[in-house]
Amino acid sequence: MGKWTRRAFITTGLVAGGGVIVGVALRPGNQIKDLAGKVGEEGGQLVHSYVKIDTDNTITAIIPHSEMGQGVQTALGQMLAEELDADWENLLTEEAPALGEYSTYSAGRRYLLAGIDFPEILIPTVDGAMMRVADSLNMQITGGSMSVRTTGALAMRIAGAATREMLEEAAASLWGVPISEVTTENSYLIHAVTNRREPYATFASTIAEMTPSQTPTFKDPSDYKIVGTHKPRRDIPAKVDGSLKFALDVRLPDMLYASVIRSPVSGGSVVLFDEAAALAIDGVVDVIKIPESTIGNAFGGTYSGETVAVVADSYWTANLAIKELDVQWSKTGFESVSSDSIFAQFDRDITSRIERQTDRVEGEADSVFSTAAKIIDADYHVPYLAHTCMEPLNATANVRDGNAEVWVGCQNPLGFRRDVAVVLGLEEEAVTLHNHAMGGGFGRKARPDYAIQAAQISQAVGRPVQLIWSREEDVRQDFYRPAVQSDSGQHSMRITIYSLGKILTPTRMTQIEAPLIPYAVPAQDIGYVSSPTHVPFGAWRSVDHSQHGFFTESFIDEAAMRREKIHSSFVRSS
């Protein structure tokens, strides 16, 4: 049993509502009855939220994270298969549906409760509480490089080990032998004394009625056969032969296609457009103005400003017609803003040091600077960058009779489902979302604007609609990697970061990685100055290291050059 610490006791009370009695009601328990008929299109017995066993002894790992080329389904499948002692060659992976049972609660546990050593008896309560929190926040998020270290470590391993323990218990009961004599190997149960062997499938229906443990015993790493070994990605064959289905591959009866355009300046509203010019093109069905939507999800709001959509019998026609609209947009006051003016603003704000906030202080930076014989100063800046995923933004929606069905590739299926429901005025249960593999996501596909637009257009025309963003629109209307500026000084380091000034709770999006300098600098003063702009920003692959890592390493290089040393020798000698 884990150590009963005061912090664990207090935190458990806060999370679980103040007691074991309440905590029991919060425990995850056996959820498979609630999932009956909702998971997967193929056969097989659901024996755990994350595990199916088919009659031919094929194991399917149900993965609650989106595949966008990073290999998450293979990695998490390995972690589950290892603890389950499954035959890797007969293990499949399947993406979990957009349901609360597959909220990524383990991410919340990892980040909100990190470092707390909970007593074993309370772990089910804590997990149940975090599941409720994640479900209420519509969190089914793939991002932040967290899938393996959160869901893998705190959900898939537990699911595999818990399922293995239930199988061992069921076999021991059927065979009338001590459970200590039952072992597992390659999806088979083995009686060590008689060498009797039965496939996992024999016991699937039995363990489906059992309640999995939240605190199973894990395998010793020295016994690993799957984790830590190279395994070909599960999606390689389908990518090679073209059978892997992306959202762009969706085809529905009576389906139309749409292209959209928004103001080139964020927040602009439609003043006037030439609808007749677009409708005169053969194949164009309708021209629709979509109202502004600023609904928020776990990654922030969607988009600001109105949208005009052209609906046609092909995407080519819709995108051709949208260029004929000649849309006139309202003035926002930001028409003259440029990259140069934004960085000039950053310079003014950092020089004035108005409301500078401190992220990290170590040692006496002021004293070191005041007595230093030489101070090295450097200024760096990086621009706003569009994600430009290889696969363009797209979504297909069919809204009719008070229900909506959406096919999309996204990084937060539960959040997208909720947002579509809210904008359409539907209950969440009336929205079905099918998430597909993505040709890159990088943080952009955590924002639901394109899925919401597809649903709004389908609702307006009363037919299925596939929306595809043009590459031009994708670049113009991104949630960009933030532009950031930094100035630095060393051997003491004083770093001040210019940023966009929008605050996220509990951390600021562009300062998250700034304090994490990987060097033992004896005196540090790291802070930031807010400098808001109108440009929408969003998550970016590597989180903030693509900015702050560049700043830090470039400055170390400059300091090394002043001492006529190379980077590595300078770091070792400083």
Buried (B, 14 or more C-beta within 10 A) or exposed (E): EBEBEEEBEEBBBEBBBEEEEEBEEBBBBBBBEEBEEEBBEEEBBBBBBBBBBBEEBBBBBBBBBBBBBBBBBBBBBBBBBBBBBBBBEBBBBBBBBBBBBBBBBBBBBBEEBEEBEBBEEBBBBBBBBBBBBBBEBBBBBBBBEBBBEBBBBBBBBBBBBBBBBBBBBBBBEEBEBEEEBBEBEBBBBBBEEEEEEBBBBBBBEBBBEBBBBBBBEEBEEEEEEBBEEEBEBBBEEEEEEEEBEBBBEBEBEEBBBBBBBBBEBBBBBBEEBBBEBBBEBEBBBBBBBBEBBEBEBBBBBBBBBBBBBBBBBEBEBBBBBBBBBEBEBEEBEBEEBEEEEBBEBBBEBBEEEEEBEEBBBBBBBEEBBEEEEEEBEBBBBBEBBBBEBEBBBBBBBBBEEEBBBBBBBBBBBBBBBBBBBBBBEBEBEBBBBBBBBBBBBBBBBBBBBBBBBBBBBBBBBEBBBBBBBBEEBBBBBBBBBBBBBBBBBBBBBBBBBBBBBBEEEEEBBBBBBBBBBEEEBEBBBBBBBBBEBBBBBBBBBBBBBBBBBBBBBBBBBBBBEEEEBEEEEBBEEB
